[in-house]
Amino acid sequence: MIKSYKELLGPVRGESGRPLFRLDELNEDDTAGISGVYGFPHGLVVVRRDGQLYVYINFCPHQGKSLDWNPGEFLNYDKTKIICEAHGAVFNIEDGICIGGPCHGEGLMPVAVEIRDGAVYAATTSDHADPAGSAQE
């Protein structure tokens, strides 16, 4: 197993003042992959479900690969779980815990976000303050 993202980089730090995206750009039960964000070299996974945003670093704990099986696509067919394209690890959307596959029991690293004036921002510092990495609309 590789080191966790937190062990590699320490506390997660986002870029202050620059929105990741506008909330109205992501439909309910949809996902987005966000790259080019300072402090997140692997990019981010965003899932919008039941009025919540779940945001994780795009980094599988098994081998450190990106999760998306197509750019910005992370969910299984029925949109109930996050799937890693490399080895088929299955993660809960709500808490990022791996429930099947080679990293069973490990989890994705959540990123705290906040919504201001219809835009979604990464918190400037996150040390797992919000264990689900979620924000309510």
C-alpha positions as CSV (number, residue, x, y, z in Angstrom):
1,M,0.0,0.0,0.0
2,I,1.1,3.5,-0.7
3,K,1.1,6.3,1.8
4,S,-2.2,8.1,2.2
5,Y,-2.6,11.5,0.6
6,K,-2.6,13.1,4.0
7,E,0.7,11.4,4.9
8,L,2.2,12.6,1.6
9,L,1.0,16.2,1.7
10,G,-0.1,17.0,5.2
11,P,-3.3,19.1,5.8
12,V,-5.3,19.9,2.7
13,R,-5.2,23.5,1.6
14,G,-7.4,25.1,-0.9
15,E,-7.1,28.3,-2.9
16,S,-8.9,31.2,-1.2
17,G,-11.2,33.5,-3.1
18,R,-11.5,31.5,-6.3
19,P,-14.6,29.3,-6.7
20,L,-14.3,25.7,-7.9
21,F,-17.5,25.9,-9.9
22,R,-21.0,27.4,-9.7
23,L,-23.6,25.2,-8.0
24,D,-26.0,25.5,-10.9
25,E,-23.4,23.9,-13.2
26,L,-23.8,20.5,-11.5
27,N,-27.2,18.6,-11.6
28,E,-28.5,16.5,-8.8
29,D,-27.1,12.9,-9.0
30,D,-24.3,14.1,-11.2
31,T,-20.5,14.2,-10.8
32,A,-17.7,16.5,-11.8
33,G,-13.9,16.2,-11.9
34,I,-12.1,19.4,-11.2
35,S,-8.5,19.9,-12.0
36,G,-6.1,22.8,-11.9
37,V,-6.9,23.8,-8.4
38,Y,-4.0,25.1,-6.3
39,G,-3.3,22.7,-3.5
40,F,-5.0,19.7,-5.1
41,P,-2.5,18.2,-7.7
42,H,-4.7,15.1,-8.2
43,G,-7.8,17.1,-8.8
44,L,-11.2,16.7,-7.0
45,V,-14.2,14.4,-7.3
46,V,-17.5,16.2,-6.7
47,V,-20.9,14.4,-6.3
48,R,-24.2,16.1,-5.9
49,R,-26.8,14.0,-4.2
50,D,-29.9,14.6,-2.1
51,G,-29.1,18.3,-1.7
52,Q,-25.5,17.7,-0.6
53,L,-22.2,18.1,-2.2
54,Y,-19.6,15.4,-1.5
55,V,-16.1,16.4,-2.4
56,Y,-13.0,14.2,-2.3
57,I,-9.5,14.3,-3.6
58,N,-9.3,12.3,-6.9
59,F,-6.8,9.8,-5.4
60,C,-7.5,6.1,-4.8
61,P,-6.0,4.8,-1.6
62,H,-5.0,1.5,-3.2
63,Q,-2.4,2.7,-5.7
64,G,-2.8,6.5,-5.8
65,K,-4.5,6.5,-9.2
66,S,-7.2,8.8,-10.4
67,L,-10.7,7.4,-9.9
68,D,-12.6,8.6,-13.0
69,W,-13.3,5.9,-15.6
70,N,-14.0,8.7,-18.1
71,P,-13.1,12.3,-17.5
72,G,-15.4,13.6,-14.7
73,E,-17.3,10.3,-14.4
74,F,-17.0,8.5,-11.1
75,L,-20.2,6.7,-10.3
76,N,-21.4,3.1,-11.0
77,Y,-24.3,2.5,-13.5
78,D,-27.1,3.1,-11.0
79,K,-25.3,6.2,-9.5
80,T,-25.1,4.8,-6.0
81,K,-21.4,4.3,-5.5
82,I,-18.0,5.9,-6.5
83,I,-15.9,3.4,-8.5
84,C,-12.2,3.5,-9.1
85,E,-11.4,2.7,-12.8
86,A,-8.1,1.0,-12.1
87,H,-9.1,-2.0,-10.0
88,G,-12.8,-1.5,-9.4
89,A,-12.7,-0.3,-5.7
90,V,-16.2,0.7,-4.6
91,F,-16.7,3.7,-2.3
92,N,-19.7,5.1,-0.5
93,I,-20.7,8.5,-1.8
94,E,-21.7,9.8,1.7
95,D,-18.4,9.0,3.6
96,G,-15.9,7.9,1.0
97,I,-15.2,4.5,2.7
98,C,-14.2,1.7,0.4
99,I,-16.7,-1.1,0.8
100,G,-15.3,-3.4,-1.9
101,G,-12.1,-4.0,-3.8
102,P,-8.4,-3.9,-2.9
103,C,-8.5,-1.0,-0.4
104,H,-11.5,-2.3,1.6
105,G,-12.0,-0.3,4.8
106,E,-9.8,2.6,3.7
107,G,-11.3,5.9,2.5
108,L,-11.2,8.8,0.1
109,M,-9.9,12.0,1.5
110,P,-12.7,14.5,2.0
111,V,-12.3,18.2,1.1
112,A,-14.4,20.7,3.1
113,V,-16.3,23.1,0.8
114,E,-18.6,26.0,1.4
115,I,-21.3,27.6,-0.8
116,R,-21.4,31.3,-1.1
117,D,-23.6,33.3,-3.5
118,G,-24.2,30.2,-5.6
119,A,-20.5,29.3,-6.0
120,V,-18.6,26.4,-4.4
121,Y,-15.3,27.1,-2.7
122,A,-12.7,24.8,-1.1
123,A,-12.2,25.7,2.5
124,T,-8.8,27.4,2.9
125,T,-7.6,24.7,5.3
126,S,-9.1,21.3,5.9
127,D,-7.7,18.8,8.3
128,H,-10.8,16.5,8.1
129,A,-12.9,19.0,9.9
130,D,-16.0,17.7,8.1
131,P,-15.6,13.9,8.0
132,A,-18.0,13.6,5.0
133,G,-16.4,16.3,3.0
134,S,-19.9,17.6,2.3
135,A,-21.7,20.9,2.1
136,Q,-25.4,21.4,2.2
137,E,-27.0,23.6,-0.4
